[in-house]
């Protein structure tokens, strides 16, 4: 939803990997944003809250060339 709302028409890649942890990487080729700017919505805050509840982490990389979010969760089968 955030990609459609904030980077319309951008190319999006989603990668799922299962290693000692579950890793989901979502990359868009949108305009990026300033992660230090005050947030108008709750999207990233909600993502972080949900991952904390699951004992996971999120890494955010953003620039004028696009944005990448990498989610890592413990793999219960590892």
N, C-alpha and C positions, 0 to 999 in steps of 0.2 A: 504494500500500500504506500509506504513512504517513497519508494522509487517512482511509482506512477505519479504521485502527488508532486514530488520535488525535482524529478529528472525525467519529465515526459519525453518519450521517444528515444530514450537512452538504451543502448545495448546493455543487456544484463547477463551475467554468467553466474551459475550456482554450482558449487562443487561440494560433494559430500564424501568424507573420508572416514573410515573406521580403523583406527590404530589402537594404541593403548587408551585413546580417548576418541570421542566422536567429534569431528570437526566439520563445520559447515561454513563455507566461504561464499559470500555474496558480493559480487563486484559489478558496479555500473559505470558507464562511460559518461555520466552526467557532469554538470558544472562544478560539483563539489560544494563545500560550505565551510564556514568557520566554526569549528567545534567549540571554540571559546565564547562565541556570541550567545547572548541569552536565547534560550529555546522558546519558540512560539507554541510548541505542542509538547506532548508527553511521550512521543515515539521512542526516543533513545532511553529516556528514563524508565519507561515500562520494560524495555528489552533488558536493561541492566538489572532491574528488580526481579524479573522472572529468572534470569540466569543465576543470580545470587541464591534464589530459593532452590535451584537445582544444583548448587555448588559448581556452577560453570563460570566461564569468563568470556568477555568480548573484547576484541581489539578493533579499533577504528583507525583507518588511514584515509585521509581525504585531501584532495588537491583539485586544481582546475581541470585535471585530466580524468577525475572520477573518484569514486568512493569504494572502499573495501571494508566489509565487516566480517570478522572471523569469530565464530562462536566455538567454544570448546567445552565439552561436557565429559564427565567420567564415563567410560564405557563399562556398563555393569557386567558384560560378558568377558571382559579382558582378564 
